[in-house]
Amino acid sequence: MANTIQFKRRQAGNAGAPAALKSGEVAHNEVDDTLYIGKGDDGSGNATAIVPLAGAGGFVARVGSQTIGGAKTFSIVPKSSQDASSSTDLVRKSQFDAGLAGKAAATHGHAISEVSGLQAVLDEKAADGHGHGIADVTGLQSALSAKAPLTSPALTGTPTAPTATGGTNTTQLATTAFVQTALAGFGAGDMLKSAYDADNDGKVDAAEVADSVPWAGVTGKPSTFAPAAHTFVAADLHHWWLPANVAECPPIHASACECGFSELVLTWC
C-alpha cells in the first residue's frame, strides 16, 4: 500500500494564510490557490511565521492570466540581453529609455524653420498691422455711396428722427409729431388750411362770410358819417404837407386851405 501525504486545506471562505500552523506544517488554501508552510519554531512546536510555499496565488504561473503586485527585479533580463521584438516580449528599461531618448517632450516648441513650408506660407500673408484702401475692400465704395453725407444731406423717402420732449428749444430736429404736439398746445386757432379754407380758394372762410353780410346786418356801426366832400378844422390835423410843386399857401384857417387846387392832398406824419 502506497504512502499518502495529506495537507490541511481550506475549500471556501477567506483567501490568505491560516491563522496558525505547526512548525513545518503545510496547508493549502483553495480560495486563493496558495500552499502555505509554518516557518520557525517558538519552542513549543508552533511556527513563528506562515509563508507561501507554492501555488498560483503566491507565485508566477507559467501559463494563464495573473495580477502581479509589488516591484519585481529580474536578475536575468528576459531573452538575456536581446531587445524585445514582438508584442509579447518584455521590454528592458534600457531599451525603453533608448527609444525615448530620440523623442520630443510632450510639451515642446518649434522654430519656423523647423516646420516645412511654414515660412513660405507666412510670406504670403499680410502683417498684423496693415492698412487697406477703399478699393481694396469689396463693396465698400458702393456701401459708402449709399450713405448720406454729414453736411447738407439730401434725404429721400421718409426719414425719421427722435421726437424731442415738449418745450425743447434747441437746434435739435423737430419731427412732425413734435410740431403737432406743440400746435395742439395752442388750442383753437391752429389755422389749418383744411379747417379754415374748406373750399381751398385762398381766402379764410370766415372772411368770406363777413363779405356777404348785408349792411343792415353790421352791428356797432356809427349812426352818421361825414359826406364825401368835407373840410377839416385845423385843430383836427396833427401835421400836413403839400406837394413840392405847390407855390405858397396861406396859413391854415378854420376851413380848408384853398390854393387854387380842386383837391388838397394831405399826408399824415
Buried (B, 14 or more C-beta within 10 A) or exposed (E): EEEEEEEEEBEEEEEBBBEEBBBEBBBBBBEBBBBBBBBEEEEEEBBEEBEBBBBBBBBEEEEEEEEEEEEEEEEEBEEEEEBBEEEEEEEBEEBEEEEEEEEEEEEEEEEEEEEEEEEEEEEEEEEEEEEEEEEEEEEEEEEEEEEEEEEEEEEEEEEEEEBBEEEEEEEEEBBEEBEEBBEEEEEEEEEEEEEBBEEEEEEBEEEEEEEEEEEEEEEEEEEEEEEEEEEBEEEEEEEBEBEEEBEEEEEBEEEBBEEEEEEBEEEEE
